[in-house]
Amino acid sequence: MKRFLITGASRGIGRAIALKLAAPDVMLLLHGRDIGALAETCRAAERTGAKTAKLIHDLAIFRGIDDLVAEVGHEPIDLLVNNAGIAVVKPFAEITRQEWEQTIGVNVTAPSNSMFRSANAAGLEYRQYFVDCCENGVSKLEHILRQQICP
Ligand SMILES: NC(=O)c1ccc[n+]([C@@H]2O[C@H](COP(=O)([O-])OP(=O)(O)OC[C@H]3O[C@@H](n4cnc5c(N)ncnc54)[C@H](OP(=O)(O)O)[C@@H]3O)[C@@H](O)[C@H]2O)c1
């Protein structure tokens, strides 16, 4: 049976992806925070014959990421959909420290950690160094900030 992990499957695009992937030979590991909404996704997916597991964790904090990875376990997964995300749409100067930390946590730290650890579980190795990720990330942010700063 194939195992697919989809983060942010409680609503929106994540739920739609989960329902597209739902099939009798599939175990869907469905993540979210909203217990009721996640249960609704699971019920809809199970109607196709798919098996589901609910993984309820806050990905804005390291503890939540660690707990998600631990719950997924060492058995390799066949597909990882890093969908959980936050979009804070406001000028850079108005972003609060909490919004910054949550966005970096959910949009950057959580997906990179879950990719790295699932690759490890599948016996794959990373060829790039962490410093490359940081340099590329910062230069992209710098580029976007330059575009937003008006003379
Ligand atoms: N919609 C668009 O037009 C658009 C465009 C470009 C990119 N995207 C990206 O596509 C993805 C899905 O978009 P969407 O519109 O479906 O978003 P959405 O409806 O706002 O759903 C976001 C999902 O992420 C989860 N999530 C948010 N914060 C979390 C946290 N701290 N810990 C754990 N889970 C968290 C939510 O879980 P709970 O509700 O259970 O908390 C929810 O399942 C996002 O990454 C988004 O940035 C969307």
PDBQT file of the ligand as one rigid body, heavy atoms in Angstrom, charges set to zero:
ROOT
HETATM    1  N1  LIG A 201      -4.684  29.832  -2.593  1.00  0.00    +0.000 N 
HETATM    2  C1  LIG A 201      -3.801  30.432  -3.395  1.00  0.00    +0.000 C 
HETATM    3  O1  LIG A 201      -4.145  31.243  -4.287  1.00  0.00    +0.000 OA
HETATM    4  C2  LIG A 201      -2.324  30.126  -3.258  1.00  0.00    +0.000 A 
HETATM    5  C3  LIG A 201      -1.398  30.732  -4.125  1.00  0.00    +0.000 A 
HETATM    6  C4  LIG A 201      -0.031  30.437  -4.010  1.00  0.00    +0.000 A 
HETATM    7  C5  LIG A 201       0.392  29.549  -3.048  1.00  0.00    +0.000 A 
HETATM    8  N2  LIG A 201      -0.527  28.969  -2.214  1.00  0.00    +0.000 N 
HETATM    9  C6  LIG A 201      -0.016  28.034  -1.202  1.00  0.00    +0.000 C 
HETATM   10  O2  LIG A 201      -0.708  26.791  -1.311  1.00  0.00    +0.000 OA
HETATM   11  C7  LIG A 201      -0.889  26.239  -0.007  1.00  0.00    +0.000 C 
HETATM   12  C8  LIG A 201      -2.367  25.980   0.267  1.00  0.00    +0.000 C 
HETATM   13  O3  LIG A 201      -3.113  27.168   0.057  1.00  0.00    +0.000 OA
HETATM   14  P1  LIG A 201      -4.637  27.278   0.490  1.00  0.00    +0.000 P 
HETATM   15  O4  LIG A 201      -5.209  28.447  -0.206  1.00  0.00    +0.000 OA
HETATM   16  O5  LIG A 201      -5.320  25.955   0.364  1.00  0.00    +0.000 OA
HETATM   17  O6  LIG A 201      -4.454  27.668   2.045  1.00  0.00    +0.000 OA
HETATM   18  P2  LIG A 201      -5.505  27.605   3.244  1.00  0.00    +0.000 P 
HETATM   19  O7  LIG A 201      -6.887  27.328   2.783  1.00  0.00    +0.000 OA
HETATM   20  O8  LIG A 201      -5.237  28.831   4.072  1.00  0.00    +0.000 OA
HETATM   21  O9  LIG A 201      -5.000  26.302   4.061  1.00  0.00    +0.000 OA
HETATM   22  C9  LIG A 201      -3.764  26.322   4.675  1.00  0.00    +0.000 C 
HETATM   23  C10 LIG A 201      -3.503  24.971   5.307  1.00  0.00    +0.000 C 
HETATM   24  O10 LIG A 201      -2.253  25.081   6.025  1.00  0.00    +0.000 OA
HETATM   25  C11 LIG A 201      -2.458  24.683   7.371  1.00  0.00    +0.000 C 
HETATM   26  N3  LIG A 201      -1.685  25.499   8.298  1.00  0.00    +0.000 N 
HETATM   27  C12 LIG A 201      -1.599  26.848   8.376  1.00  0.00    +0.000 A 
HETATM   28  N4  LIG A 201      -0.863  27.209   9.427  1.00  0.00    +0.000 NA
HETATM   29  C13 LIG A 201      -0.451  26.063  10.036  1.00  0.00    +0.000 A 
HETATM   30  C14 LIG A 201       0.343  25.766  11.181  1.00  0.00    +0.000 A 
HETATM   31  N5  LIG A 201       0.866  26.739  11.972  1.00  0.00    +0.000 N 
HETATM   32  N6  LIG A 201       0.548  24.472  11.498  1.00  0.00    +0.000 NA
HETATM   33  C15 LIG A 201       0.014  23.494  10.751  1.00  0.00    +0.000 A 
HETATM   34  N7  LIG A 201      -0.748  23.695   9.669  1.00  0.00    +0.000 NA
HETATM   35  C16 LIG A 201      -0.982  24.973   9.305  1.00  0.00    +0.000 A 
HETATM   36  C17 LIG A 201      -3.933  24.885   7.645  1.00  0.00    +0.000 C 
HETATM   37  O11 LIG A 201      -4.305  23.993   8.672  1.00  0.00    +0.000 OA
HETATM   38  P3  LIG A 201      -5.470  24.320   9.747  1.00  0.00    +0.000 P 
HETATM   39  O12 LIG A 201      -6.542  25.088   9.028  1.00  0.00    +0.000 OA
HETATM   40  O13 LIG A 201      -5.942  22.977  10.191  1.00  0.00    +0.000 OA
HETATM   41  O14 LIG A 201      -4.821  25.125  10.800  1.00  0.00    +0.000 OA
HETATM   42  C18 LIG A 201      -4.574  24.552   6.298  1.00  0.00    +0.000 C 
HETATM   43  O15 LIG A 201      -4.800  23.171   6.182  1.00  0.00    +0.000 OA
HETATM   44  C19 LIG A 201      -0.276  27.226   0.987  1.00  0.00    +0.000 C 
HETATM   45  O16 LIG A 201       1.048  26.838   1.271  1.00  0.00    +0.000 OA
HETATM   46  C20 LIG A 201      -0.290  28.530   0.226  1.00  0.00    +0.000 C 
HETATM   47  O17 LIG A 201       0.711  29.435   0.664  1.00  0.00    +0.000 OA
HETATM   48  C21 LIG A 201      -1.848  29.238  -2.302  1.00  0.00    +0.000 A 
ENDROOT
TORSDOF 0
